[in-house]
């Protein structure tokens, strides 16, 4: 019976290949000029500061999204730096915060990635997301 359930779960997970999945992650590997999107959870209304940081620690883009109230806020990065030039390919870290100074609060970042494949591992099913690496099925927050 367990084998049948595992096969059923594997078939369902395989149907996710080619779709987009949202996962908690703050680091992504991107091609030159590639955009990225995701979401944050705002604890309250107000501006949310987002910084895109390259692998050398340099901030390549600063942007702000407005949280109209507490809850989910979508964000997007067009892949351009602050000067409007396409970013170099490589690893980027996304940092988000709400508030300023000593009142600033770091926010957990969730990023969307293309599901390239599904792996069956000893600890369960794993989705392999483009630029975001491997994440257990239970770590996926949403599939779209």
QUIGI-V655481 format. One record per residue. N is the residue number from 1. RES is the residue in one small letter. PSI is psi in radians with two decimals (NA if undefined). Layout:
n->N res->RES psi->PSI
n->N res->RES psi->PSI
//
This chain:
n->1 res->x psi->-0.73
n->2 res->x psi->-0.64
n->3 res->x psi->-0.71
n->4 res->x psi->-0.76
n->5 res->x psi->-0.70
n->6 res->x psi->-0.72
n->7 res->x psi->-0.74
n->8 res->x psi->-0.77
n->9 res->x psi->-0.68
n->10 res->x psi->-0.77
n->11 res->x psi->-0.71
n->12 res->x psi->-0.75
n->13 res->x psi->-0.64
n->14 res->x psi->-0.50
n->15 res->x psi->-0.19
n->16 res->x psi->-0.30
n->17 res->x psi->2.30
n->18 res->x psi->-0.17
n->19 res->x psi->3.10
n->20 res->x psi->2.37
n->21 res->x psi->2.53
n->22 res->x psi->2.25
n->23 res->x psi->2.60
n->24 res->x psi->2.03
n->25 res->x psi->2.57
n->26 res->x psi->0.04
n->27 res->x psi->2.40
n->28 res->x psi->2.58
n->29 res->x psi->2.10
n->30 res->x psi->2.63
n->31 res->x psi->2.82
n->32 res->x psi->2.26
n->33 res->x psi->0.15
n->34 res->x psi->2.40
n->35 res->x psi->2.93
n->36 res->x psi->2.60
n->37 res->x psi->2.88
n->38 res->x psi->-2.68
n->39 res->x psi->2.84
n->40 res->x psi->2.85
n->41 res->x psi->1.97
n->42 res->x psi->2.32
n->43 res->x psi->-0.30
n->44 res->x psi->3.03
n->45 res->x psi->2.64
n->46 res->x psi->3.01
n->47 res->x psi->2.43
n->48 res->x psi->2.18
n->49 res->x psi->2.32
n->50 res->x psi->2.28
n->51 res->x psi->2.33
n->52 res->x psi->2.08
n->53 res->x psi->2.28
n->54 res->x psi->3.10
n->55 res->x psi->-0.31
n->56 res->x psi->-0.07
n->57 res->x psi->0.06
n->58 res->x psi->2.37
n->59 res->x psi->2.04
n->60 res->x psi->-0.37
n->61 res->x psi->2.35
n->62 res->x psi->2.36
n->63 res->x psi->2.90
n->64 res->x psi->2.41
n->65 res->x psi->2.61
n->66 res->x psi->2.22
n->67 res->x psi->1.93
n->68 res->x psi->-0.39
n->69 res->x psi->3.11
n->70 res->x psi->2.51
n->71 res->x psi->-2.88
n->72 res->x psi->2.34
n->73 res->x psi->2.18
n->74 res->x psi->2.60
n->75 res->x psi->2.71
n->76 res->x psi->2.56
n->77 res->x psi->2.22
n->78 res->x psi->0.01
n->79 res->x psi->0.10
n->80 res->x psi->2.65
n->81 res->x psi->-3.13
n->82 res->x psi->-0.41
n->83 res->x psi->-0.06
n->84 res->x psi->0.16
n->85 res->x psi->2.59
n->86 res->x psi->2.40
n->87 res->x psi->2.71
n->88 res->x psi->2.72
n->89 res->x psi->2.65
n->90 res->x psi->-2.90
n->91 res->x psi->2.35
n->92 res->x psi->2.57
n->93 res->x psi->2.39
n->94 res->x psi->2.16
n->95 res->x psi->2.35
n->96 res->x psi->2.50
n->97 res->x psi->2.74
n->98 res->x psi->2.48
n->99 res->x psi->3.06
n->100 res->x psi->2.77
n->101 res->x psi->-2.36
n->102 res->x psi->-0.27
n->103 res->x psi->-0.07
n->104 res->x psi->2.41
n->105 res->x psi->2.13
n->106 res->x psi->2.48
n->107 res->x psi->2.53
n->108 res->x psi->2.34
n->109 res->x psi->2.38
n->110 res->x psi->2.34
n->111 res->x psi->2.62
n->112 res->x psi->2.37
n->113 res->x psi->2.64
n->114 res->x psi->2.27
n->115 res->x psi->1.92
n->116 res->x psi->-0.66
n->117 res->x psi->2.99
n->118 res->x psi->2.34
n->119 res->x psi->2.55
n->120 res->x psi->1.96
n->121 res->x psi->2.83
n->122 res->x psi->-0.52
n->123 res->x psi->0.08
n->124 res->x psi->-2.94
n->125 res->x psi->2.48
n->126 res->x psi->2.29
n->127 res->x psi->2.32
n->128 res->x psi->1.93
n->129 res->x psi->2.33
n->130 res->x psi->2.14
n->131 res->x psi->-0.24
n->132 res->x psi->-0.10
n->133 res->x psi->-2.79
n->134 res->x psi->2.38
n->135 res->x psi->2.42
n->136 res->x psi->2.65
n->137 res->x psi->-0.62
n->138 res->x psi->-0.29
n->139 res->x psi->-0.19
n->140 res->x psi->2.21
n->141 res->x psi->-0.52
n->142 res->x psi->2.59
n->143 res->x psi->2.35
n->144 res->x psi->NA
//
